[in-house]
Amino acid sequence: MWTYEKRLQFPVNIKNTCPKTASLIISQFGGPDGELAASMRYLSQRYTMPCKEVGGLLTDIGTEELGHLEMVCSIIYQLTKNLTIEQAKTAGFDAYYIDHTTALWPTAAAGVPFNACEFQSKGDAITDLIEDLAAEQKARTTYDNLIRMIEDPDVREPLKFLRAREVVHFQRFGEALENIKTTLNPKNFYYYNPEFDKQFVKQEM
């Protein structure tokens, strides 16, 4: 017999309805630096990455970002599940409510819907890893901004966990960039595409 228990990576247990907070946190669902973009970015980039170890890292982090997406959606859901029409009106959540009721739909806090332009998959190992480093820092900055704005400890604690994971991912991508560079001609890191111009690679990756 198999026992299956589905749990979030970090618990989300929010007691108070607050559509205003939900409308801010939703940026980490469908915003330019959110978890949906992160997961799609890394899970797309992994295929052509010339170093299998770095491709595996992208798979692992991309999969973890899907777990973070689930956490963010759980926060938004719990902040709006007992929403009243009056709360939607007074919190400025009414326009979202008209289109989606309280369903989860990826958008930025500023109201811009998610699209594939939110992430890059360039097919160049150096380019993509520098993109990934920047993406993690931008996500950390967004979590910093949310934590500064939000006072409810039930919301702050999972956000603090998510922020900490962005820092770890940044560190792992920094290590991956150094890993890739050790396999390349040290005089030509940035002058060719290590995923495509195989003749310049120092050794088999």
C-alpha positions as CSV (number, residue, x, y, z in Angstrom):
1,M,0.0,0.0,0.0
2,W,1.2,3.5,-0.8
3,T,0.6,6.5,1.5
4,Y,0.5,9.8,-0.3
5,E,0.5,13.1,1.5
6,K,0.5,16.3,-0.5
7,R,2.3,19.2,1.3
8,L,3.6,22.6,0.2
9,Q,7.3,23.2,0.5
10,F,6.5,25.6,3.3
11,P,3.1,25.8,5.1
12,V,0.6,28.5,4.1
13,N,-2.1,29.0,6.8
14,I,-3.7,32.5,6.4
15,K,-6.6,33.4,8.6
16,N,-7.6,36.9,7.4
17,T,-9.2,37.7,4.0
18,C,-7.3,40.5,2.3
19,P,-7.8,41.1,-1.4
20,K,-5.5,44.1,-1.4
21,T,-2.6,41.9,-0.3
22,A,-3.6,39.2,-2.8
23,S,-3.5,41.8,-5.6
24,L,0.2,42.6,-4.7
25,I,1.4,39.0,-4.2
26,I,-0.2,38.0,-7.5
27,S,2.8,39.5,-9.2
28,Q,4.9,36.6,-8.0
29,F,2.4,34.3,-9.9
30,G,2.2,36.1,-13.3
31,G,4.5,39.1,-13.0
32,P,7.8,39.7,-14.9
33,D,9.9,38.3,-12.1
34,G,7.4,35.7,-10.8
35,E,7.5,32.0,-10.2
36,L,5.7,31.0,-13.4
37,A,8.3,32.8,-15.5
38,A,11.1,31.3,-13.5
39,S,9.9,27.7,-13.9
40,M,9.3,28.1,-17.6
41,R,12.7,29.8,-18.0
42,Y,14.8,27.1,-16.4
43,L,12.8,24.1,-17.7
44,S,13.2,25.5,-21.2
45,Q,16.9,26.4,-21.0
46,R,17.9,23.0,-19.7
47,Y,17.6,21.1,-23.0
48,T,20.5,22.8,-24.9
49,M,22.8,23.5,-21.9
50,P,26.1,21.9,-23.0
51,C,27.1,20.7,-19.5
52,K,24.9,17.9,-18.2
53,E,25.5,18.9,-14.5
54,V,24.2,22.4,-15.2
55,G,21.3,21.0,-17.2
56,G,20.4,18.9,-14.1
57,L,20.6,22.0,-11.9
58,L,18.2,23.9,-14.2
59,T,15.8,20.9,-14.0
60,D,16.0,20.8,-10.2
61,I,15.5,24.6,-9.7
62,G,12.8,24.8,-12.4
63,T,10.9,22.0,-10.7
64,E,11.3,23.7,-7.3
65,E,10.0,26.9,-8.8
66,L,6.8,25.0,-9.7
67,G,6.5,24.3,-6.0
68,H,7.0,28.0,-5.3
69,L,4.3,28.8,-7.8
70,E,2.0,26.5,-5.9
71,M,2.8,28.3,-2.6
72,V,2.1,31.7,-4.2
73,C,-1.2,30.5,-5.6
74,S,-2.1,29.1,-2.2
75,I,-1.4,32.4,-0.5
76,I,-3.6,34.3,-3.1
77,Y,-6.4,31.7,-2.8
78,Q,-6.4,31.8,1.0
79,L,-6.4,35.6,1.0
80,T,-9.5,35.7,-1.2
81,K,-11.5,32.5,-0.5
82,N,-13.9,34.3,1.9
83,L,-14.0,37.5,-0.2
84,T,-17.2,39.6,-0.1
85,I,-18.3,42.0,-2.8
86,E,-17.8,45.0,-0.5
87,Q,-14.2,43.9,0.2
88,A,-13.5,43.5,-3.5
89,K,-14.8,47.1,-4.1
90,T,-12.9,48.8,-1.2
91,A,-9.6,46.9,-1.9
92,G,-9.5,47.7,-5.6
93,F,-10.0,44.0,-6.4
94,D,-13.2,44.6,-8.2
95,A,-11.8,44.7,-11.8
96,Y,-10.0,41.4,-11.2
97,Y,-13.2,40.0,-9.7
98,I,-15.2,40.9,-12.7
99,D,-13.0,38.9,-15.0
100,H,-12.0,36.0,-12.8
101,T,-14.1,36.0,-9.7
102,T,-11.6,34.5,-7.2
103,A,-10.0,32.1,-9.6
104,L,-6.2,32.2,-10.0
105,W,-5.0,33.9,-13.2
106,P,-1.4,35.0,-13.9
107,T,-0.9,38.7,-14.0
108,A,1.4,41.3,-12.6
109,A,0.4,43.5,-9.7
110,A,0.2,46.4,-12.2
111,G,-2.4,44.4,-14.1
112,V,-0.3,43.3,-17.1
113,P,-1.2,39.7,-18.0
114,F,1.5,37.0,-18.2
115,N,3.0,36.2,-21.6
116,A,6.0,34.3,-22.9
117,C,8.0,37.5,-23.2
118,E,8.4,37.4,-19.4
119,F,11.3,34.9,-19.7
120,Q,14.2,34.2,-22.0
121,S,15.6,31.0,-23.4
122,K,18.4,32.1,-25.7
123,G,20.4,28.8,-26.4
124,D,23.7,30.3,-25.2
125,A,25.0,29.0,-21.9
126,I,26.7,32.2,-20.8
127,T,23.8,34.4,-21.8
128,D,21.2,32.1,-20.2
129,L,23.0,31.7,-16.9
130,I,23.6,35.5,-16.6
131,E,19.9,35.9,-17.3
132,D,19.1,33.4,-14.5
133,L,21.4,35.2,-12.0
134,A,19.5,38.5,-12.8
135,A,16.1,36.7,-12.6
136,E,16.8,35.4,-9.1
137,Q,18.0,38.8,-7.9
138,K,14.9,40.5,-9.4
139,A,12.6,38.0,-7.7
140,R,14.4,38.5,-4.4
141,T,13.9,42.3,-4.8
142,T,10.2,41.7,-5.4
143,Y,9.9,39.6,-2.3
144,D,11.8,42.3,-0.3
145,N,9.2,44.8,-1.5
146,L,6.3,42.6,-0.6
147,I,7.7,41.9,2.9
148,R,8.1,45.6,3.5
149,M,4.5,46.3,2.5
150,I,2.8,43.4,4.2
151,E,2.3,43.2,8.0
152,D,0.3,39.9,8.4
153,P,2.8,37.3,9.9
154,D,0.8,34.5,8.3
155,V,1.6,36.0,4.9
156,R,5.1,37.2,5.7
157,E,6.6,33.9,6.9
158,P,6.0,32.0,3.6
159,L,7.3,35.1,1.7
160,K,10.4,35.1,3.8
161,F,11.0,31.4,2.9
162,L,10.5,32.1,-0.8
163,R,12.9,35.1,-0.6
164,A,15.6,32.8,1.0
165,R,15.3,30.3,-1.8
166,E,15.9,33.0,-4.4
167,V,19.2,33.7,-2.6
168,V,20.2,30.0,-2.7
169,H,19.2,29.8,-6.4
170,F,21.4,32.8,-7.2
171,Q,24.3,31.1,-5.5
172,R,23.8,27.9,-7.4
173,F,23.6,29.7,-10.7
174,G,26.8,31.5,-9.9
175,E,28.5,28.2,-9.3
176,A,27.0,26.9,-12.6
177,L,28.4,29.8,-14.5
178,E,31.9,29.1,-13.1
179,N,31.5,25.4,-14.0
180,I,30.6,26.3,-17.6
181,K,33.5,28.7,-17.9
182,T,36.1,26.0,-16.9
183,T,35.1,24.0,-20.0
184,L,35.7,26.9,-22.4
185,N,38.6,28.7,-23.9
186,P,39.4,31.2,-21.1
187,K,40.3,33.9,-23.7
188,N,37.0,33.6,-25.5
189,F,34.2,33.1,-22.9
190,Y,31.9,35.8,-24.3
191,Y,32.9,35.7,-28.0
192,Y,31.0,32.7,-29.2
193,N,28.0,30.4,-28.2
194,P,29.2,27.4,-26.3
195,E,26.0,25.6,-27.0
196,F,26.4,25.9,-30.8
197,D,30.0,26.7,-31.7
198,K,31.3,23.3,-30.4
199,Q,34.7,23.7,-32.1
200,F,35.8,26.3,-29.5
201,V,35.0,24.2,-26.5
202,K,38.2,23.1,-24.6
203,Q,37.0,19.6,-23.7
204,E,33.9,17.4,-23.9
205,M,31.3,18.8,-21.5
